[in-house]
């Protein structure tokens, strides 16, 4: 919960111009796989914008605590 942003999301221009890649070899794929295997209680503190993968992370948390400044945006849904 420190800082003004939970996540800023990925650079969609870079994402769109990159060739397809196996998700297992991409850092975000590796991160999500680690998150799914995490064996501790996972709490997210959202104190500002959660963009892109930050929104994707939240349902995988055991608890998400959000301030009144929390906002959520999934720009990849428009691609």
C-alpha positions as CSV (number, residue, x, y, z in Angstrom):
1,X,0.0,0.0,0.0
2,X,3.0,2.4,-0.1
3,X,3.0,4.9,-2.9
4,X,0.4,6.4,-5.3
5,X,0.0,3.4,-7.6
6,X,-0.7,-0.3,-7.2
7,X,0.5,-1.1,-10.8
8,X,0.9,1.0,-13.9
9,X,0.5,-1.8,-16.4
10,X,2.5,-2.8,-19.4
11,X,3.4,-0.7,-22.4
12,X,0.7,-1.8,-24.8
13,X,2.5,-0.3,-27.8
14,X,5.5,-2.5,-27.1
15,X,3.2,-5.5,-26.3
16,X,1.3,-5.1,-29.6
17,X,4.5,-4.7,-31.7
18,X,6.2,-7.7,-30.2
19,X,6.0,-11.1,-31.8
20,X,3.9,-13.7,-30.0
21,X,5.8,-15.5,-27.3
22,X,5.2,-18.5,-25.1
23,X,3.7,-17.2,-21.9
24,X,6.0,-19.5,-19.8
25,X,9.1,-17.7,-21.0
26,X,7.8,-14.1,-20.5
27,X,8.4,-12.5,-17.1
28,X,4.7,-11.8,-16.6
29,X,3.9,-15.4,-17.3
30,X,6.6,-16.5,-14.8
31,X,5.2,-14.1,-12.3
32,X,1.6,-15.4,-12.6
33,X,2.8,-19.0,-12.3
34,X,4.7,-18.1,-9.1
35,X,1.6,-16.3,-7.8
36,X,-0.6,-19.3,-8.4
37,X,1.8,-21.6,-6.5
38,X,2.3,-19.1,-3.6
39,X,1.5,-21.0,-0.4
40,X,1.2,-18.2,2.0
41,X,-1.8,-15.8,2.6
42,X,-1.5,-13.1,0.0
43,X,-2.9,-9.6,0.8
44,X,-3.0,-6.8,-1.7
45,X,-3.2,-3.2,-0.5
46,X,-4.5,-1.0,-3.4
47,X,-4.0,2.7,-2.7
48,X,-4.4,4.2,-6.2
49,X,-4.7,3.0,-9.8
50,X,-4.4,-0.7,-10.5
51,X,-3.9,-1.0,-14.3
52,X,-3.6,-4.1,-16.5
53,X,-1.9,-7.0,-14.8
54,X,-2.5,-5.4,-11.4
55,X,-6.2,-6.0,-11.9
56,X,-5.5,-9.5,-13.1
57,X,-3.5,-10.2,-9.9
58,X,-6.2,-9.1,-7.5
59,X,-8.6,-12.2,-7.9
60,X,-5.6,-14.4,-7.0
61,X,-5.1,-12.7,-3.7
62,X,-6.7,-14.0,-0.5
63,X,-7.7,-10.5,0.5
64,X,-7.6,-7.2,-1.4
65,X,-7.8,-4.0,0.8
66,X,-8.6,-1.0,-1.3
67,X,-8.6,2.7,-0.3
68,X,-11.1,5.2,-1.5
69,X,-8.4,6.3,-4.0
70,X,-8.3,2.8,-5.7
71,X,-9.3,2.7,-9.3
72,X,-9.2,-0.3,-11.7
73,X,-8.6,-0.3,-15.5
74,X,-8.0,-3.0,-18.0
75,X,-6.8,-1.3,-21.2
76,X,-5.9,-4.7,-22.8
77,X,-9.6,-5.4,-23.0
78,X,-9.8,-2.9,-25.8
79,X,-7.2,-4.7,-28.0
